[in-house]
Amino acid sequence: MTLKELLIQYEIQNDKSHAEVAEEIGVSLSTYYRWLSGESTHIKKTKIKKLSEVLHCDVEQVIEDMNRVKPILGRVKAGYDLWADQDVEGYVEVGHGDAQNGDYFLRVTGDSMIDSHIYEGDLVYVQQCNNVESGKITVVMIGDEVTIKIVKFLSDGILLEASNPKYDNRKFTFSQVEELPVRIIGKVRFVRRDFI
């Protein structure tokens, strides 16, 4: 059960409004709404203790379990020319260690990263960030297009390198990076492949 479900269940069972429960816990209504939306799961220890008392359960464990379930956010191209797709396709539960090292999965389409063992249909686990070390497999947004490539930083720009010789690498000057824009949106942590 998620924190949102616990809070809604508590409201229904006790015939209380959002505002009444927020006041009982000792938080602002806006904070309470962030909890309900799932926007905020980094909750102070004192509030976790109060939530556990009010809801009569171990809220710390609930939050830990929630953080282990990561969304599959649409598709990303191992190639070029795919528009960003933000549909949630489903959810994947990850281990405790991996939960801290990533934020979401993307489903791969295309074959430009096959020499890095990333294939069509794979799920890549992504840590959201806007900076990576040169040579890392990265999720990059070029305008509205999303792609997975090895990013290399050059003295005059950046290079997006494919892991399949049939695809050309793409180089962008610093001015092109700003104009298009070209943005790093995540680092690939690992690949998951399901065999049917």
Disulfide bonds with the S-S distance in Angstrom:
none
